Amino acid sequence: MSSITGRLIKGSMWLSLSRAIVNGLATLSTFVLAWYLSPADFGLVALATTMLLIVTTVTELSLTQALIRHEAPTESHFSAAWTLNATRGLILCLFFAACAWPASVVYEDPRLFGVMVALGFSVLLGSMTNPRLIMLQRKLIFWQEFVLSVSQKFVGVVVAVAIAIIFHSYWALVVGTLVSQATYLVTSYLVVPFRPRIVFKHMREFFSFSAWLTAGQIVNTLNWRFDHLLIGKVLGNAQLGYYTFGSNLARLPTREATAPLTQT
């Protein structure tokens, strides 16, 4: 067995174990949260999350793929990618906050304002993740991904469930998301040390690569998520909550069966 084949098999095992634990925690937390929260709570957060996903996908720069395909990325490339991603994250955070009030008016739910502002901050946190993590994928090393994914999900679930039990509020889902993102951010620098600098070199390289990927991502995301926006507007948050819960469970087996293969 070649070394590459061995690393692929080992990587798939780490990813499979990671996905099994993460989705076990996700499924368990979903049923626990459903006991303390209403379908409308789930629908409210699902609506804000859908809008956030569309906005982030439309502006996706695909920096990870660009760095993976680069023959020999330097520290300057990683810092430039971090700078570009962090700048994008800050702009999106402010943009999503600016859209929060109009969205709450359109969907006739004032709670949507606070949820969108808070979730917009999660984009900023995610944008500052360690870009050197892609070196693990280049070398087919995936045990760090296990640490990142499991720790992120575990901390997020614990916080979300605790808030739901104590306050019975949809903020359990929002705060859980923020804490989960913050955990991933911190852990990314623990597993792969890196001190980012603000660098504006190599921008043309990144943009030329990203342009080919973004158009397809926009179409796919709109096709995948437009139904959530429509249901939220026409039928309300409660029905959207039921729909989101059911569709997530229905897609779970197929998604998890193919996840290790797509990542390796």
Secondary structure, DSSP 8 states (H G I E B T S, - for coil): --HHHHHHHHHHHHHHHHHHHHHHHHHHHHHHHHHHS-HHHHHHHHHHHHHHHHHHHHT---HHHHHHHSSS--HHHHHHHHHHHHHHHHHHHHHHHHHHHHHHHHTT-THHHHHHHHHHHHHHHHHTS-GGGHHHHHTT--HHHHHHHHHHHHHHHHHHHHHHHHH--THHHHHHHHHHHHHHHHHHHHHS---------SHHHHHHHHHHHHHHHHHHHHHHHHHHHHHHHHT-HHHHHHHHHHHHHHHHHHHHHHHHHHH-
